[in-house]
Amino acid sequence: MDIPSLVVQLVSGAVGGNVAGAALKNFNLGTLGNSLAGIVGGGIGGQILSAVLGGGAGAAAAGAAGGGMDLSSILTQVGGGGVGGAILMIIIGLIKSKMGKSTT
């Protein structure tokens, strides 16, 4: 894992969390809540997707050859980060909405 990849995942996670919050008003956590949930989810989702798609091997080979991040690597990180951020924001919003309802 390198720092630029992680930054891309975290930023796209924050964007994904806010987009999901805007689209799903009943799970919205507010801008700060959506961003924080998105950042955490983006980091986790981006790492999972990179591991599944073999991003670690490609990054090591590119680093050894002196190259940087390629377009497919960036798109994978943006996709994984954005989707991971949106999913975690929805999960937290769902839990929050269920906790707010009384069971009596």
C-alpha positions as protocol buffer text, in pm:
chain_id: "A"
residue {
  index: 1
  type: MET
  ca { x: 0 y: 0 z: 0 }
}
residue {
  index: 2
  type: ASP
  ca { x: 136 y: 337 z: -96 }
}
residue {
  index: 3
  type: ILE
  ca { x: 27 y: 680 z: 23 }
}
residue {
  index: 4
  type: PRO
  ca { x: -107 y: 818 z: -309 }
}
residue {
  index: 5
  type: SER
  ca { x: -332 y: 513 z: -352 }
}
residue {
  index: 6
  type: LEU
  ca { x: -465 y: 549 z: 0 }
}
residue {
  index: 7
  type: VAL
  ca { x: -533 y: 921 z: -50 }
}
residue {
  index: 8
  type: VAL
  ca { x: -729 y: 846 z: -369 }
}
residue {
  index: 9
  type: GLN
  ca { x: -932 y: 581 z: -185 }
}
residue {
  index: 10
  type: LEU
  ca { x: -1007 y: 808 z: 112 }
}
residue {
  index: 11
  type: VAL
  ca { x: -1110 y: 1106 z: -102 }
}
residue {
  index: 12
  type: SER
  ca { x: -1329 y: 894 z: -329 }
}
residue {
  index: 13
  type: GLY
  ca { x: -1480 y: 733 z: -19 }
}
residue {
  index: 14
  type: ALA
  ca { x: -1575 y: 1074 z: 119 }
}
residue {
  index: 15
  type: VAL
  ca { x: -1733 y: 1165 z: -215 }
}
residue {
  index: 16
  type: GLY
  ca { x: -1914 y: 831 z: -230 }
}
residue {
  index: 17
  type: GLY
  ca { x: -2050 y: 877 z: 121 }
}
residue {
  index: 18
  type: ASN
  ca { x: -2182 y: 1223 z: 43 }
}
residue {
  index: 19
  type: VAL
  ca { x: -2335 y: 1115 z: -288 }
}
residue {
  index: 20
  type: ALA
  ca { x: -2511 y: 825 z: -114 }
}
residue {
  index: 21
  type: GLY
  ca { x: -2630 y: 1060 z: 161 }
}
residue {
  index: 22
  type: ALA
  ca { x: -2774 y: 1300 z: -94 }
}
residue {
  index: 23
  type: ALA
  ca { x: -2943 y: 1019 z: -285 }
}
residue {
  index: 24
  type: LEU
  ca { x: -3082 y: 839 z: 20 }
}
residue {
  index: 25
  type: LYS
  ca { x: -3221 y: 1110 z: 247 }
}
residue {
  index: 26
  type: ASN
  ca { x: -3347 y: 864 z: 512 }
}
residue {
  index: 27
  type: PHE
  ca { x: -2990 y: 737 z: 573 }
}
residue {
  index: 28
  type: ASN
  ca { x: -2823 y: 1080 z: 554 }
}
residue {
  index: 29
  type: LEU
  ca { x: -2582 y: 1147 z: 842 }
}
residue {
  index: 30
  type: GLY
  ca { x: -2513 y: 1510 z: 753 }
}
residue {
  index: 31
  type: THR
  ca { x: -2212 y: 1629 z: 557 }
}
residue {
  index: 32
  type: LEU
  ca { x: -1957 y: 1555 z: 830 }
}
residue {
  index: 33
  type: GLY
  ca { x: -2105 y: 1216 z: 916 }
}
residue {
  index: 34
  type: ASN
  ca { x: -2131 y: 1114 z: 551 }
}
residue {
  index: 35
  type: SER
  ca { x: -1772 y: 1223 z: 492 }
}
residue {
  index: 36
  type: LEU
  ca { x: -1631 y: 1041 z: 795 }
}
residue {
  index: 37
  type: ALA
  ca { x: -1820 y: 719 z: 720 }
}
residue {
  index: 38
  type: GLY
  ca { x: -1717 y: 751 z: 356 }
}
residue {
  index: 39
  type: ILE
  ca { x: -1351 y: 801 z: 441 }
}
residue {
  index: 40
  type: VAL
  ca { x: -1341 y: 489 z: 659 }
}
residue {
  index: 41
  type: GLY
  ca { x: -1544 y: 287 z: 410 }
}
residue {
  index: 42
  type: GLY
  ca { x: -1334 y: 415 z: 121 }
}
residue {
  index: 43
  type: GLY
  ca { x: -1013 y: 300 z: 284 }
}
residue {
  index: 44
  type: ILE
  ca { x: -1155 y: -42 z: 364 }
}
residue {
  index: 45
  type: GLY
  ca { x: -1337 y: -87 z: 32 }
}
residue {
  index: 46
  type: GLY
  ca { x: -1042 y: 31 z: -172 }
}
residue {
  index: 47
  type: GLN
  ca { x: -806 y: -210 z: 1 }
}
residue {
  index: 48
  type: ILE
  ca { x: -1046 y: -501 z: -42 }
}
residue {
  index: 49
  type: LEU
  ca { x: -1103 y: -430 z: -410 }
}
residue {
  index: 50
  type: SER
  ca { x: -731 y: -384 z: -475 }
}
residue {
  index: 51
  type: ALA
  ca { x: -659 y: -718 z: -307 }
}
residue {
  index: 52
  type: VAL
  ca { x: -934 y: -898 z: -499 }
}
residue {
  index: 53
  type: LEU
  ca { x: -829 y: -755 z: -835 }
}
residue {
  index: 54
  type: GLY
  ca { x: -461 y: -810 z: -766 }
}
residue {
  index: 55
  type: GLY
  ca { x: -367 y: -444 z: -731 }
}
residue {
  index: 56
  type: GLY
  ca { x: -84 y: -530 z: -492 }
}
residue {
  index: 57
  type: ALA
  ca { x: 109 y: -734 z: -748 }
}
residue {
  index: 58
  type: GLY
  ca { x: 69 y: -472 z: -1019 }
}
residue {
  index: 59
  type: ALA
  ca { x: 176 y: -191 z: -790 }
}
residue {
  index: 60
  type: ALA
  ca { x: 487 y: -381 z: -682 }
}
residue {
  index: 61
  type: ALA
  ca { x: 584 y: -449 z: -1043 }
}
residue {
  index: 62
  type: ALA
  ca { x: 523 y: -87 z: -1143 }
}
residue {
  index: 63
  type: GLY
  ca { x: 726 y: 35 z: -847 }
}
residue {
  index: 64
  type: ALA
  ca { x: 1013 y: -196 z: -934 }
}
residue {
  index: 65
  type: ALA
  ca { x: 1011 y: -73 z: -1293 }
}
residue {
  index: 66
  type: GLY
  ca { x: 1020 y: 288 z: -1179 }
}
residue {
  index: 67
  type: GLY
  ca { x: 665 y: 360 z: -1298 }
}
residue {
  index: 68
  type: GLY
  ca { x: 385 y: 523 z: -1102 }
}
residue {
  index: 69
  type: MET
  ca { x: 15 y: 465 z: -1080 }
}
residue {
  index: 70
  type: ASP
  ca { x: -151 y: 377 z: -1408 }
}
residue {
  index: 71
  type: LEU
  ca { x: -505 y: 466 z: -1514 }
}
residue {
  index: 72
  type: SER
  ca { x: -653 y: 124 z: -1437 }
}
residue {
  index: 73
  type: SER
  ca { x: -505 y: 132 z: -1088 }
}
residue {
  index: 74
  type: ILE
  ca { x: -648 y: 480 z: -1021 }
}
residue {
  index: 75
  type: LEU
  ca { x: -992 y: 378 z: -1153 }
}
residue {
  index: 76
  type: THR
  ca { x: -988 y: 67 z: -933 }
}
residue {
  index: 77
  type: GLN
  ca { x: -903 y: 277 z: -629 }
}
residue {
  index: 78
  type: VAL
  ca { x: -1170 y: 538 z: -708 }
}
residue {
  index: 79
  type: GLY
  ca { x: -1431 y: 269 z: -766 }
}
residue {
  index: 80
  type: GLY
  ca { x: -1343 y: 71 z: -457 }
}
residue {
  index: 81
  type: GLY
  ca { x: -1319 y: 380 z: -241 }
}
residue {
  index: 82
  type: GLY
  ca { x: -1642 y: 535 z: -366 }
}
residue {
  index: 83
  type: VAL
  ca { x: -1847 y: 217 z: -338 }
}
residue {
  index: 84
  type: GLY
  ca { x: -1695 y: 128 z: -2 }
}
residue {
  index: 85
  type: GLY
  ca { x: -1768 y: 475 z: 131 }
}
residue {
  index: 86
  type: ALA
  ca { x: -2127 y: 466 z: 9 }
}
residue {
  index: 87
  type: ILE
  ca { x: -2189 y: 119 z: 152 }
}
residue {
  index: 88
  type: LEU
  ca { x: -2050 y: 201 z: 496 }
}
residue {
  index: 89
  type: MET
  ca { x: -2244 y: 529 z: 509 }
}
residue {
  index: 90
  type: ILE
  ca { x: -2567 y: 342 z: 427 }
}
residue {
  index: 91
  type: ILE
  ca { x: -2496 y: 76 z: 690 }
}
residue {
  index: 92
  type: ILE
  ca { x: -2430 y: 337 z: 958 }
}
residue {
  index: 93
  type: GLY
  ca { x: -2736 y: 537 z: 848 }
}
residue {
  index: 94
  type: LEU
  ca { x: -2949 y: 222 z: 867 }
}
residue {
  index: 95
  type: ILE
  ca { x: -2824 y: 142 z: 1217 }
}
residue {
  index: 96
  type: LYS
  ca { x: -2883 y: 502 z: 1325 }
}
residue {
  index: 97
  type: SER
  ca { x: -3238 y: 503 z: 1190 }
}
residue {
  index: 98
  type: LYS
  ca { x: -3319 y: 170 z: 1359 }
}
residue {
  index: 99
  type: MET
  ca { x: -3181 y: 293 z: 1692 }
}
residue {
  index: 100
  type: GLY
  ca { x: -3390 y: 608 z: 1671 }
}
residue {
  index: 101
  type: LYS
  ca { x: -3717 y: 416 z: 1647 }
}
residue {
  index: 102
  type: SER
  ca { x: -3878 y: 308 z: 1972 }
}
residue {
  index: 103
  type: THR
  ca { x: -3973 y: -57 z: 2012 }
}
residue {
  index: 104
  type: THR
  ca { x: -4272 y: 8 z: 2239 }
}
